[in-house]
């Protein structure tokens, strides 16, 4: 693999469960192993997920968003998505 170019940066994400977070961190680790600066990799996840525990010890800069998942069926729980979506976009 070609080493990361100067000025390279990346965003990795995968939130909610360790089954999503750990693969994202594995990708970030592989980028570091191939020459990317750890500080140039930014993790984006959720405030409620396991990533708030798993990411900080890695040293990757992180942003945690206040989001909720959409339910696959029609339910009033999906109404909570709208205000959180607006805040996350801001």
HTML snippet that shows the backbone in 3Dmol.js (N, CA, C, O; Angstrom):
<script src="https://3Dmol.org/build/3Dmol-min.js"></script>
<div id="view" style="width:600px;height:400px;position:relative"></div>
<script>
const pdb = `
ATOM      1  N   UNK A   1       0.843  -1.183   0.000  1.00  0.00           N
ATOM      2  CA  UNK A   1       0.000   0.000   0.000  1.00  0.00           C
ATOM      3  C   UNK A   1       0.884   1.240   0.000  1.00  0.00           C
ATOM      4  O   UNK A   1       1.954   1.243   0.608  1.00  0.00           O
ATOM      5  N   UNK A   2       0.443   2.285  -0.675  1.00  0.00           N
ATOM      6  CA  UNK A   2       1.172   3.549  -0.764  1.00  0.00           C
ATOM      7  C   UNK A   2       0.997   4.328   0.539  1.00  0.00           C
ATOM      8  O   UNK A   2      -0.124   4.434   1.037  1.00  0.00           O
ATOM      9  N   UNK A   3       2.073   4.874   1.100  1.00  0.00           N
ATOM     10  CA  UNK A   3       1.936   5.675   2.321  1.00  0.00           C
ATOM     11  C   UNK A   3       1.033   6.881   2.094  1.00  0.00           C
ATOM     12  O   UNK A   3       0.902   7.373   0.973  1.00  0.00           O
ATOM     13  N   UNK A   4       0.412   7.351   3.173  1.00  0.00           N
ATOM     14  CA  UNK A   4      -0.486   8.509   3.096  1.00  0.00           C
ATOM     15  C   UNK A   4       0.287   9.741   2.644  1.00  0.00           C
ATOM     16  O   UNK A   4       1.415   9.974   3.078  1.00  0.00           O
ATOM     17  N   UNK A   5      -0.325  10.515   1.779  1.00  0.00           N
ATOM     18  CA  UNK A   5       0.286  11.742   1.274  1.00  0.00           C
ATOM     19  C   UNK A   5       0.237  12.828   2.336  1.00  0.00           C
ATOM     20  O   UNK A   5      -0.639  12.804   3.200  1.00  0.00           O
ATOM     21  N   UNK A   6       1.170  13.788   2.286  1.00  0.00           N
ATOM     22  CA  UNK A   6       1.112  14.907   3.226  1.00  0.00           C
ATOM     23  C   UNK A   6      -0.230  15.624   3.106  1.00  0.00           C
ATOM     24  O   UNK A   6      -0.738  15.823   2.002  1.00  0.00           O
ATOM     25  N   UNK A   7      -0.788  16.001   4.225  1.00  0.00           N
ATOM     26  CA  UNK A   7      -2.078  16.681   4.241  1.00  0.00           C
ATOM     27  C   UNK A   7      -3.271  15.736   4.194  1.00  0.00           C
ATOM     28  O   UNK A   7      -4.417  16.186   4.199  1.00  0.00           O
ATOM     29  N   UNK A   8      -3.013  14.424   4.147  1.00  0.00           N
ATOM     30  CA  UNK A   8      -4.088  13.441   4.112  1.00  0.00           C
ATOM     31  C   UNK A   8      -4.885  13.497   5.408  1.00  0.00           C
ATOM     32  O   UNK A   8      -4.308  13.643   6.485  1.00  0.00           O
ATOM     33  N   UNK A   9      -6.194  13.382   5.314  1.00  0.00           N
ATOM     34  CA  UNK A   9      -7.043  13.259   6.495  1.00  0.00           C
ATOM     35  C   UNK A   9      -8.185  12.310   6.169  1.00  0.00           C
ATOM     36  O   UNK A   9      -8.516  12.102   5.002  1.00  0.00           O
ATOM     37  N   UNK A  10      -8.788  11.732   7.213  1.00  0.00           N
ATOM     38  CA  UNK A  10      -9.869  10.774   7.012  1.00  0.00           C
ATOM     39  C   UNK A  10     -10.872  10.882   8.142  1.00  0.00           C
ATOM     40  O   UNK A  10     -10.530  11.237   9.270  1.00  0.00           O
ATOM     41  N   UNK A  11     -12.108  10.571   7.821  1.00  0.00           N
ATOM     42  CA  UNK A  11     -13.167  10.460   8.823  1.00  0.00           C
ATOM     43  C   UNK A  11     -13.619   9.010   8.801  1.00  0.00           C
ATOM     44  O   UNK A  11     -13.930   8.465   7.742  1.00  0.00           O
ATOM     45  N   UNK A  12     -13.655   8.387   9.975  1.00  0.00           N
ATOM     46  CA  UNK A  12     -14.186   7.035  10.085  1.00  0.00           C
ATOM     47  C   UNK A  12     -15.385   7.082  11.013  1.00  0.00           C
ATOM     48  O   UNK A  12     -15.435   7.889  11.941  1.00  0.00           O
ATOM     49  N   UNK A  13     -16.337   6.223  10.758  1.00  0.00           N
ATOM     50  CA  UNK A  13     -17.545   6.221  11.568  1.00  0.00           C
ATOM     51  C   UNK A  13     -18.127   4.826  11.636  1.00  0.00           C
ATOM     52  O   UNK A  13     -17.864   3.979  10.782  1.00  0.00           O
ATOM     53  N   UNK A  14     -18.895   4.612  12.632  1.00  0.00           N
ATOM     54  CA  UNK A  14     -19.587   3.348  12.839  1.00  0.00           C
ATOM     55  C   UNK A  14     -20.037   3.367  14.282  1.00  0.00           C
ATOM     56  O   UNK A  14     -19.212   3.253  15.188  1.00  0.00           O
ATOM     57  N   UNK A  15     -21.306   3.505  14.510  1.00  0.00           N
ATOM     58  CA  UNK A  15     -21.722   3.725  15.886  1.00  0.00           C
ATOM     59  C   UNK A  15     -22.782   2.784  16.394  1.00  0.00           C
ATOM     60  O   UNK A  15     -23.429   2.049  15.647  1.00  0.00           O
ATOM     61  N   UNK A  16     -22.930   2.842  17.700  1.00  0.00           N
ATOM     62  CA  UNK A  16     -24.002   2.117  18.360  1.00  0.00           C
ATOM     63  C   UNK A  16     -23.549   0.830  19.015  1.00  0.00           C
ATOM     64  O   UNK A  16     -23.784   0.623  20.205  1.00  0.00           O
ATOM     65  N   UNK A  17     -22.900  -0.037  18.253  1.00  0.00           N
ATOM     66  CA  UNK A  17     -22.476  -1.330  18.796  1.00  0.00           C
ATOM     67  C   UNK A  17     -21.001  -1.556  18.484  1.00  0.00           C
ATOM     68  O   UNK A  17     -20.446  -0.945  17.570  1.00  0.00           O
ATOM     69  N   UNK A  18     -20.380  -2.434  19.248  1.00  0.00           N
ATOM     70  CA  UNK A  18     -18.967  -2.708  18.992  1.00  0.00           C
ATOM     71  C   UNK A  18     -18.781  -3.391  17.641  1.00  0.00           C
ATOM     72  O   UNK A  18     -17.690  -3.336  17.074  1.00  0.00           O
ATOM     73  N   UNK A  19     -19.823  -4.034  17.115  1.00  0.00           N
ATOM     74  CA  UNK A  19     -19.759  -4.650  15.798  1.00  0.00           C
ATOM     75  C   UNK A  19     -19.620  -3.634  14.676  1.00  0.00           C
ATOM     76  O   UNK A  19     -19.235  -3.987  13.562  1.00  0.00           O
ATOM     77  N   UNK A  20     -19.932  -2.372  14.962  1.00  0.00           N
ATOM     78  CA  UNK A  20     -19.742  -1.291  14.004  1.00  0.00           C
ATOM     79  C   UNK A  20     -18.495  -0.473  14.341  1.00  0.00           C
ATOM     80  O   UNK A  20     -17.788  -0.015  13.443  1.00  0.00           O
ATOM     81  N   UNK A  21     -18.232  -0.293  15.622  1.00  0.00           N
ATOM     82  CA  UNK A  21     -17.124   0.552  16.064  1.00  0.00           C
ATOM     83  C   UNK A  21     -15.773  -0.120  15.821  1.00  0.00           C
ATOM     84  O   UNK A  21     -14.856   0.516  15.302  1.00  0.00           O
ATOM     85  N   UNK A  22     -15.639  -1.364  16.180  1.00  0.00           N
ATOM     86  CA  UNK A  22     -14.339  -2.036  16.065  1.00  0.00           C
ATOM     87  C   UNK A  22     -13.839  -2.127  14.625  1.00  0.00           C
ATOM     88  O   UNK A  22     -12.644  -1.923  14.408  1.00  0.00           O
ATOM     89  N   UNK A  23     -14.677  -2.421  13.627  1.00  0.00           N
ATOM     90  CA  UNK A  23     -14.172  -2.385  12.250  1.00  0.00           C
ATOM     91  C   UNK A  23     -13.724  -0.981  11.830  1.00  0.00           C
ATOM     92  O   UNK A  23     -12.735  -0.843  11.111  1.00  0.00           O
ATOM     93  N   UNK A  24     -14.438   0.058  12.269  1.00  0.00           N
ATOM     94  CA  UNK A  24     -14.037   1.434  11.946  1.00  0.00           C
ATOM     95  C   UNK A  24     -12.669   1.738  12.557  1.00  0.00           C
ATOM     96  O   UNK A  24     -11.822   2.362  11.918  1.00  0.00           O
ATOM     97  N   UNK A  25     -12.462   1.296  13.791  1.00  0.00           N
ATOM     98  CA  UNK A  25     -11.169   1.513  14.436  1.00  0.00           C
ATOM     99  C   UNK A  25     -10.065   0.696  13.764  1.00  0.00           C
ATOM    100  O   UNK A  25      -8.918   1.139  13.698  1.00  0.00           O
ATOM    101  N   UNK A  26     -10.404  -0.484  13.269  1.00  0.00           N
ATOM    102  CA  UNK A  26      -9.410  -1.302  12.547  1.00  0.00           C
ATOM    103  C   UNK A  26      -8.972  -0.588  11.268  1.00  0.00           C
ATOM    104  O   UNK A  26      -7.795  -0.627  10.910  1.00  0.00           O
ATOM    105  N   UNK A  27      -9.900   0.054  10.588  1.00  0.00           N
ATOM    106  CA  UNK A  27      -9.548   0.825   9.386  1.00  0.00           C
ATOM    107  C   UNK A  27      -8.643   1.995   9.768  1.00  0.00           C
ATOM    108  O   UNK A  27      -7.638   2.251   9.105  1.00  0.00           O
ATOM    109  N   UNK A  28      -9.004   2.702  10.837  1.00  0.00           N
ATOM    110  CA  UNK A  28      -8.177   3.822  11.297  1.00  0.00           C
ATOM    111  C   UNK A  28      -6.775   3.342  11.650  1.00  0.00           C
ATOM    112  O   UNK A  28      -5.791   3.988  11.290  1.00  0.00           O
ATOM    113  N   UNK A  29      -6.677   2.225  12.345  1.00  0.00           N
ATOM    114  CA  UNK A  29      -5.370   1.672  12.718  1.00  0.00           C
ATOM    115  C   UNK A  29      -4.555   1.296  11.481  1.00  0.00           C
ATOM    116  O   UNK A  29      -3.343   1.509  11.449  1.00  0.00           O
ATOM    117  N   UNK A  30      -5.212   0.739  10.465  1.00  0.00           N
ATOM    118  CA  UNK A  30      -4.506   0.370   9.235  1.00  0.00           C
ATOM    119  C   UNK A  30      -3.976   1.622   8.535  1.00  0.00           C
ATOM    120  O   UNK A  30      -2.881   1.602   7.974  1.00  0.00           O
ATOM    121  N   UNK A  31      -4.748   2.710   8.565  1.00  0.00           N
ATOM    122  CA  UNK A  31      -4.270   3.963   7.969  1.00  0.00           C
ATOM    123  C   UNK A  31      -3.019   4.462   8.689  1.00  0.00           C
ATOM    124  O   UNK A  31      -2.074   4.926   8.051  1.00  0.00           O
ATOM    125  N   UNK A  32      -3.016   4.366  10.008  1.00  0.00           N
ATOM    126  CA  UNK A  32      -1.845   4.785  10.790  1.00  0.00           C
ATOM    127  C   UNK A  32      -0.646   3.894  10.458  1.00  0.00           C
ATOM    128  O   UNK A  32       0.469   4.391  10.301  1.00  0.00           O
ATOM    129  N   UNK A  33      -0.867   2.597  10.352  1.00  0.00           N
ATOM    130  CA  UNK A  33       0.220   1.673  10.021  1.00  0.00           C
ATOM    131  C   UNK A  33       0.834   1.972   8.652  1.00  0.00           C
ATOM    132  O   UNK A  33       1.991   1.635   8.398  1.00  0.00           O
ATOM    133  N   UNK A  34       0.062   2.600   7.782  1.00  0.00           N
ATOM    134  CA  UNK A  34       0.541   2.917   6.434  1.00  0.00           C
ATOM    135  C   UNK A  34       0.971   4.370   6.293  1.00  0.00           C
ATOM    136  O   UNK A  34       1.062   4.892   5.182  1.00  0.00           O
ATOM    137  N   UNK A  35       1.234   5.023   7.422  1.00  0.00           N
ATOM    138  CA  UNK A  35       1.847   6.337   7.369  1.00  0.00           C
ATOM    139  C   UNK A  35       0.952   7.530   7.632  1.00  0.00           C
ATOM    140  O   UNK A  35       1.429   8.665   7.622  1.00  0.00           O
ATOM    141  N   UNK A  36      -0.318   7.312   7.863  1.00  0.00           N
ATOM    142  CA  UNK A  36      -1.212   8.439   8.147  1.00  0.00           C
ATOM    143  C   UNK A  36      -1.006   8.894   9.597  1.00  0.00           C
ATOM    144  O   UNK A  36      -0.869   8.071  10.502  1.00  0.00           O
ATOM    145  N   UNK A  37      -0.987  10.186   9.797  1.00  0.00           N
ATOM    146  CA  UNK A  37      -0.869  10.743  11.143  1.00  0.00           C
ATOM    147  C   UNK A  37      -2.145  10.443  11.926  1.00  0.00           C
ATOM    148  O   UNK A  37      -3.246  10.705  11.442  1.00  0.00           O
ATOM    149  N   UNK A  38      -2.003   9.897  13.126  1.00  0.00           N
ATOM    150  CA  UNK A  38      -3.152   9.556  13.969  1.00  0.00           C
ATOM    151  C   UNK A  38      -4.073  10.762  14.177  1.00  0.00           C
ATOM    152  O   UNK A  38      -5.294  10.613  14.212  1.00  0.00           O
ATOM    153  N   UNK A  39      -3.497  11.936  14.312  1.00  0.00           N
ATOM    154  CA  UNK A  39      -4.296  13.150  14.546  1.00  0.00           C
ATOM    155  C   UNK A  39      -5.098  13.563  13.314  1.00  0.00           C
ATOM    156  O   UNK A  39      -6.015  14.379  13.419  1.00  0.00           O
ATOM    157  N   UNK A  40      -4.764  13.010  12.146  1.00  0.00           N
ATOM    158  CA  UNK A  40      -5.473  13.344  10.910  1.00  0.00           C
ATOM    159  C   UNK A  40      -6.678  12.446  10.664  1.00  0.00           C
ATOM    160  O   UNK A  40      -7.385  12.599   9.668  1.00  0.00           O
ATOM    161  N   UNK A  41      -6.906  11.504  11.582  1.00  0.00           N
ATOM    162  CA  UNK A  41      -8.050  10.595  11.456  1.00  0.00           C
ATOM    163  C   UNK A  41      -9.074  10.992  12.514  1.00  0.00           C
ATOM    164  O   UNK A  41      -8.762  11.021  13.704  1.00  0.00           O
ATOM    165  N   UNK A  42     -10.285  11.293  12.083  1.00  0.00           N
ATOM    166  CA  UNK A  42     -11.326  11.767  12.997  1.00  0.00           C
ATOM    167  C   UNK A  42     -12.461  10.752  13.035  1.00  0.00           C
ATOM    168  O   UNK A  42     -12.977  10.341  11.996  1.00  0.00           O
ATOM    169  N   UNK A  43     -12.840  10.356  14.239  1.00  0.00           N
ATOM    170  CA  UNK A  43     -13.936   9.401  14.427  1.00  0.00           C
ATOM    171  C   UNK A  43     -15.224  10.166  14.690  1.00  0.00           C
ATOM    172  O   UNK A  43     -15.234  11.111  15.479  1.00  0.00           O
ATOM    173  N   UNK A  44     -16.307   9.768  14.039  1.00  0.00           N
ATOM    174  CA  UNK A  44     -17.625  10.358  14.286  1.00  0.00           C
ATOM    175  C   UNK A  44     -18.550   9.233  14.714  1.00  0.00           C
ATOM    176  O   UNK A  44     -18.669   8.216  14.031  1.00  0.00           O
ATOM    177  N   UNK A  45     -19.210   9.426  15.861  1.00  0.00           N
ATOM    178  CA  UNK A  45     -20.120   8.411  16.377  1.00  0.00           C
ATOM    179  C   UNK A  45     -21.280   9.033  17.123  1.00  0.00           C
ATOM    180  O   UNK A  45     -21.573  10.218  16.968  1.00  0.00           O
ATOM    181  N   UNK A  46     -21.938   8.222  17.934  1.00  0.00           N
ATOM    182  CA  UNK A  46     -23.102   8.683  18.685  1.00  0.00           C
ATOM    183  C   UNK A  46     -22.765   8.874  20.158  1.00  0.00           C
ATOM    184  O   UNK A  46     -21.851   8.242  20.688  1.00  0.00           O
ATOM    185  N   UNK A  47     -23.507   9.741  20.798  1.00  0.00           N
ATOM    186  CA  UNK A  47     -23.311   9.984  22.233  1.00  0.00           C
ATOM    187  C   UNK A  47     -23.772   8.814  23.085  1.00  0.00           C
ATOM    188  O   UNK A  47     -23.320   8.659  24.219  1.00  0.00           O
ATOM    189  N   UNK A  48     -24.666   7.988  22.553  1.00  0.00           N
ATOM    190  CA  UNK A  48     -25.245   6.901  23.345  1.00  0.00           C
ATOM    191  C   UNK A  48     -24.583   5.556  23.110  1.00  0.00           C
ATOM    192  O   UNK A  48     -24.888   4.593  23.815  1.00  0.00           O
ATOM    193  N   UNK A  49     -23.692   5.464  22.146  1.00  0.00           N
ATOM    194  CA  UNK A  49     -23.130   4.169  21.774  1.00  0.00           C
ATOM    195  C   UNK A  49     -21.868   3.799  22.530  1.00  0.00           C
ATOM    196  O   UNK A  49     -21.319   4.596  23.291  1.00  0.00           O
ATOM    197  N   UNK A  50     -21.425   2.589  22.306  1.00  0.00           N
ATOM    198  CA  UNK A  50     -20.234   2.034  22.947  1.00  0.00           C
ATOM    199  C   UNK A  50     -18.967   2.765  22.519  1.00  0.00           C
ATOM    200  O   UNK A  50     -17.929   2.648  23.171  1.00  0.00           O
ATOM    201  N   UNK A  51     -19.051   3.523  21.417  1.00  0.00           N
ATOM    202  CA  UNK A  51     -17.866   4.241  20.948  1.00  0.00           C
ATOM    203  C   UNK A  51     -17.368   5.267  21.958  1.00  0.00           C
ATOM    204  O   UNK A  51     -16.187   5.612  21.955  1.00  0.00           O
ATOM    205  N   UNK A  52     -18.256   5.761  22.827  1.00  0.00           N
ATOM    206  CA  UNK A  52     -17.810   6.724  23.851  1.00  0.00           C
ATOM    207  C   UNK A  52     -16.856   6.066  24.840  1.00  0.00           C
ATOM    208  O   UNK A  52     -16.119   6.757  25.544  1.00  0.00           O
ATOM    209  N   UNK A  53     -16.865   4.744  24.898  1.00  0.00           N
ATOM    210  CA  UNK A  53     -15.939   3.994  25.752  1.00  0.00           C
ATOM    211  C   UNK A  53     -14.737   3.471  24.960  1.00  0.00           C
ATOM    212  O   UNK A  53     -13.612   3.474  25.460  1.00  0.00           O
ATOM    213  N   UNK A  54     -14.979   3.024  23.728  1.00  0.00           N
ATOM    214  CA  UNK A  54     -13.922   2.377  22.947  1.00  0.00           C
ATOM    215  C   UNK A  54     -12.974   3.337  22.243  1.00  0.00           C
ATOM    216  O   UNK A  54     -11.796   3.018  22.083  1.00  0.00           O
ATOM    217  N   UNK A  55     -13.447   4.496  21.821  1.00  0.00           N
ATOM    218  CA  UNK A  55     -12.615   5.393  21.016  1.00  0.00           C
ATOM    219  C   UNK A  55     -11.611   6.213  21.836  1.00  0.00           C
ATOM    220  O   UNK A  55     -10.454   6.302  21.424  1.00  0.00           O
ATOM    221  N   UNK A  56     -11.985   6.818  22.972  1.00  0.00           N
ATOM    222  CA  UNK A  56     -11.025   7.679  23.681  1.00  0.00           C
ATOM    223  C   UNK A  56      -9.658   7.057  23.967  1.00  0.00           C
ATOM    224  O   UNK A  56      -8.653   7.749  23.803  1.00  0.00           O
ATOM    225  N   UNK A  57      -9.562   5.799  24.383  1.00  0.00           N
ATOM    226  CA  UNK A  57      -8.230   5.235  24.634  1.00  0.00           C
ATOM    227  C   UNK A  57      -7.349   5.119  23.393  1.00  0.00           C
ATOM    228  O   UNK A  57      -6.133   4.970  23.511  1.00  0.00           O
ATOM    229  N   UNK A  58      -7.952   5.187  22.200  1.00  0.00           N
ATOM    230  CA  UNK A  58      -7.173   5.043  20.964  1.00  0.00           C
ATOM    231  C   UNK A  58      -6.411   6.315  20.608  1.00  0.00           C
ATOM    232  O   UNK A  58      -5.436   6.263  19.859  1.00  0.00           O
ATOM    233  N   UNK A  59      -6.846   7.449  21.135  1.00  0.00           N
ATOM    234  CA  UNK A  59      -6.184   8.705  20.829  1.00  0.00           C
ATOM    235  C   UNK A  59      -6.668   9.385  19.560  1.00  0.00           C
ATOM    236  O   UNK A  59      -6.147  10.437  19.191  1.00  0.00           O
ATOM    237  N   UNK A  60      -7.655   8.804  18.885  1.00  0.00           N
ATOM    238  CA  UNK A  60      -8.198   9.460  17.697  1.00  0.00           C
ATOM    239  C   UNK A  60      -9.103  10.609  18.115  1.00  0.00           C
ATOM    240  O   UNK A  60      -9.903  10.454  19.038  1.00  0.00           O
ATOM    241  N   UNK A  61      -8.994  11.771  17.449  1.00  0.00           N
ATOM    242  CA  UNK A  61      -9.948  12.844  17.717  1.00  0.00           C
ATOM    243  C   UNK A  61     -11.354  12.328  17.389  1.00  0.00           C
ATOM    244  O   UNK A  61     -11.529  11.553  16.449  1.00  0.00           O
ATOM    245  N   UNK A  62     -12.347  12.759  18.162  1.00  0.00           N
ATOM    246  CA  UNK A  62     -13.694  12.229  17.952  1.00  0.00           C
ATOM    247  C   UNK A  62     -14.757  13.296  18.163  1.00  0.00           C
ATOM    248  O   UNK A  62     -14.585  14.239  18.935  1.00  0.00           O
ATOM    249  N   UNK A  63     -15.854  13.116  17.453  1.00  0.00           N
ATOM    250  CA  UNK A  63     -17.058  13.922  17.628  1.00  0.00           C
ATOM    251  C   UNK A  63     -18.209  12.953  17.843  1.00  0.00           C
ATOM    252  O   UNK A  63     -18.357  11.976  17.109  1.00  0.00           O
ATOM    253  N   UNK A  64     -19.020  13.231  18.852  1.00  0.00           N
ATOM    254  CA  UNK A  64     -20.157  12.379  19.154  1.00  0.00           C
ATOM    255  C   UNK A  64     -21.439  13.168  18.941  1.00  0.00           C
ATOM    256  O   UNK A  64     -21.622  14.237  19.524  1.00  0.00           O
ATOM    257  N   UNK A  65     -22.324  12.640  18.106  1.00  0.00           N
ATOM    258  CA  UNK A  65     -23.567  13.304  17.757  1.00  0.00           C
ATOM    259  C   UNK A  65     -24.738  12.733  18.549  1.00  0.00           C
ATOM    260  O   UNK A  65     -24.749  11.552  18.895  1.00  0.00           O
ATOM    261  N   UNK A  66     -25.716  13.580  18.830  1.00  0.00           N
ATOM    262  CA  UNK A  66     -26.930  13.163  19.522  1.00  0.00           C
ATOM    263  C   UNK A  66     -27.945  12.730  18.469  1.00  0.00           C
ATOM    264  O   UNK A  66     -28.757  13.536  18.013  1.00  0.00           O
ATOM    265  N   UNK A  67     -27.895  11.471  18.088  1.00  0.00           N
ATOM    266  CA  UNK A  67     -28.782  10.936  17.057  1.00  0.00           C
ATOM    267  C   UNK A  67     -29.466   9.674  17.556  1.00  0.00           C
ATOM    268  O   UNK A  67     -29.029   9.053  18.525  1.00  0.00           O
ATOM    269  N   UNK A  68     -30.541   9.308  16.883  1.00  0.00           N
ATOM    270  CA  UNK A  68     -31.230   8.046  17.154  1.00  0.00           C
ATOM    271  C   UNK A  68     -31.476   7.360  15.822  1.00  0.00           C
ATOM    272  O   UNK A  68     -31.543   8.016  14.783  1.00  0.00           O
ATOM    273  N   UNK A  69     -31.609   6.057  15.851  1.00  0.00           N
ATOM    274  CA  UNK A  69     -31.870   5.311  14.628  1.00  0.00           C
ATOM    275  C   UNK A  69     -33.340   5.312  14.259  1.00  0.00           C
ATOM    276  O   UNK A  69     -34.216   5.443  15.115  1.00  0.00           O
ATOM    277  N   UNK A  70     -33.590   5.165  12.982  1.00  0.00           N
ATOM    278  CA  UNK A  70     -34.960   5.031  12.501  1.00  0.00           C
ATOM    279  C   UNK A  70     -35.447   3.614  12.742  1.00  0.00           C
ATOM    280  O   UNK A  70     -34.711   2.650  12.533  1.00  0.00           O
ATOM    281  N   UNK A  71     -36.685   3.494  13.178  1.00  0.00           N
ATOM    282  CA  UNK A  71     -37.306   2.186  13.325  1.00  0.00           C
ATOM    283  C   UNK A  71     -37.784   1.736  11.948  1.00  0.00           C
ATOM    284  O   UNK A  71     -38.222   2.558  11.142  1.00  0.00           O
ATOM    285  N   UNK A  72     -37.705   0.473  11.685  1.00  0.00           N
ATOM    286  CA  UNK A  72     -38.094  -0.028  10.359  1.00  0.00           C
ATOM    287  C   UNK A  72     -39.603  -0.070  10.171  1.00  0.00           C
ATOM    288  O   UNK A  72     -40.088  -0.121   9.040  1.00  0.00           O
ATOM    289  N   UNK A  73     -40.337  -0.049  11.252  1.00  0.00           N
ATOM    290  CA  UNK A  73     -41.793  -0.027  11.138  1.00  0.00           C
ATOM    291  C   UNK A  73     -42.299   1.381  11.453  1.00  0.00           C
ATOM    292  O   UNK A  73     -41.577   2.193  12.032  1.00  0.00           O
ATOM    293  N   UNK A  74     -43.532   1.658  11.071  1.00  0.00           N
ATOM    294  CA  UNK A  74     -44.120   2.967  11.351  1.00  0.00           C
ATOM    295  C   UNK A  74     -44.437   3.027  12.846  1.00  0.00           C
ATOM    296  O   UNK A  74     -45.233   2.241  13.360  1.00  0.00           O
ATOM    297  N   UNK A  75     -43.799   3.973  13.526  1.00  0.00           N
ATOM    298  CA  UNK A  75     -43.958   4.097  14.968  1.00  0.00           C
ATOM    299  C   UNK A  75     -43.735   5.543  15.392  1.00  0.00           C
ATOM    300  O   UNK A  75     -43.065   6.302  14.692  1.00  0.00           O
ATOM    301  N   UNK A  76     -44.291   5.919  16.527  1.00  0.00           N
ATOM    302  CA  UNK A  76     -44.109   7.288  17.024  1.00  0.00           C
ATOM    303  C   UNK A  76     -42.669   7.539  17.461  1.00  0.00           C
ATOM    304  O   UNK A  76     -42.256   8.694  17.569  1.00  0.00           O
ATOM    305  N   UNK A  77     -41.904   6.492  17.711  1.00  0.00           N
ATOM    306  CA  UNK A  77     -40.491   6.669  18.087  1.00  0.00           C
ATOM    307  C   UNK A  77     -39.707   7.368  16.986  1.00  0.00           C
ATOM    308  O   UNK A  77     -38.706   8.028  17.262  1.00  0.00           O
ATOM    309  N   UNK A  78     -40.150   7.230  15.750  1.00  0.00           N
ATOM    310  CA  UNK A  78     -39.473   7.890  14.638  1.00  0.00           C
ATOM    311  C   UNK A  78     -39.634   9.401  14.690  1.00  0.00           C
ATOM    312  O   UNK A  78     -38.860  10.118  14.056  1.00  0.00           O
ATOM    313  N   UNK A  79     -40.626   9.907  15.432  1.00  0.00           N
ATOM    314  CA  UNK A  79     -40.798  11.355  15.558  1.00  0.00           C
ATOM    315  C   UNK A  79     -39.606  11.998  16.269  1.00  0.00           C
ATOM    316  O   UNK A  79     -39.319  13.173  16.040  1.00  0.00           O
ATOM    317  N   UNK A  80     -38.923  11.263  17.108  1.00  0.00           N
ATOM    318  CA  UNK A  80     -37.767  11.793  17.832  1.00  0.00           C
ATOM    319  C   UNK A  80     -36.584  12.056  16.904  1.00  0.00           C
ATOM    320  O   UNK A  80     -35.653  12.770  17.279  1.00  0.00           O
ATOM    321  N   UNK A  81     -36.608  11.498  15.722  1.00  0.00           N
ATOM    322  CA  UNK A  81     -35.499  11.657  14.787  1.00  0.00           C
ATOM    323  C   UNK A  81     -35.405  13.076  14.260  1.00  0.00           C
ATOM    324  O   UNK A  81     -34.301  13.603  14.122  1.00  0.00           O
ATOM    325  N   UNK A  82     -36.527  13.708  13.964  1.00  0.00           N
ATOM    326  CA  UNK A  82     -36.521  15.018  13.316  1.00  0.00           C
ATOM    327  C   UNK A  82     -35.740  16.077  14.082  1.00  0.00           C
ATOM    328  O   UNK A  82     -34.829  16.669  13.503  1.00  0.00           O
ATOM    329  N   UNK A  83     -36.044  16.355  15.365  1.00  0.00           N
ATOM    330  CA  UNK A  83     -35.261  17.401  16.053  1.00  0.00           C
ATOM    331  C   UNK A  83     -33.786  17.041  16.202  1.00  0.00           C
ATOM    332  O   UNK A  83     -32.928  17.920  16.128  1.00  0.00           O
ATOM    333  N   UNK A  84     -33.484  15.781  16.408  1.00  0.00           N
ATOM    334  CA  UNK A  84     -32.086  15.376  16.543  1.00  0.00           C
ATOM    335  C   UNK A  84     -31.355  15.511  15.205  1.00  0.00           C
ATOM    336  O   UNK A  84     -30.180  15.878  15.181  1.00  0.00           O
ATOM    337  N   UNK A  85     -32.022  15.224  14.116  1.00  0.00           N
ATOM    338  CA  UNK A  85     -31.434  15.377  12.800  1.00  0.00           C
ATOM    339  C   UNK A  85     -31.103  16.843  12.529  1.00  0.00           C
ATOM    340  O   UNK A  85     -30.025  17.154  12.023  1.00  0.00           O
ATOM    341  N   UNK A  86     -32.012  17.725  12.860  1.00  0.00           N
ATOM    342  CA  UNK A  86     -31.788  19.153  12.651  1.00  0.00           C
ATOM    343  C   UNK A  86     -30.583  19.631  13.479  1.00  0.00           C
ATOM    344  O   UNK A  86     -29.734  20.364  12.974  1.00  0.00           O
ATOM    345  N   UNK A  87     -30.513  19.211  14.756  1.00  0.00           N
ATOM    346  CA  UNK A  87     -29.374  19.614  15.613  1.00  0.00           C
ATOM    347  C   UNK A  87     -28.060  19.040  15.085  1.00  0.00           C
ATOM    348  O   UNK A  87     -27.033  19.718  15.123  1.00  0.00           O
ATOM    349  N   UNK A  88     -28.081  17.820  14.602  1.00  0.00           N
ATOM    350  CA  UNK A  88     -26.852  17.198  14.102  1.00  0.00           C
ATOM    351  C   UNK A  88     -26.341  17.898  12.843  1.00  0.00           C
ATOM    352  O   UNK A  88     -25.133  18.053  12.660  1.00  0.00           O
ATOM    353  N   UNK A  89     -27.243  18.311  11.997  1.00  0.00           N
ATOM    354  CA  UNK A  89     -26.829  18.994  10.769  1.00  0.00           C
ATOM    355  C   UNK A  89     -26.215  20.346  11.102  1.00  0.00           C
ATOM    356  O   UNK A  89     -25.252  20.775  10.467  1.00  0.00           O
ATOM    357  N   UNK A  90     -26.782  21.016  12.106  1.00  0.00           N
ATOM    358  CA  UNK A  90     -26.217  22.298  12.523  1.00  0.00           C
ATOM    359  C   UNK A  90     -24.843  22.077  13.097  1.00  0.00           C
ATOM    360  O   UNK A  90     -24.186  23.032  13.511  1.00  0.00           O
TER     361      UNK A  90
END
`;
const viewer = $3Dmol.createViewer("view");
viewer.addModel(pdb, "pdb");
viewer.setStyle({}, {cartoon: {color: "spectrum"}});
viewer.zoomTo();
viewer.render();
</script>
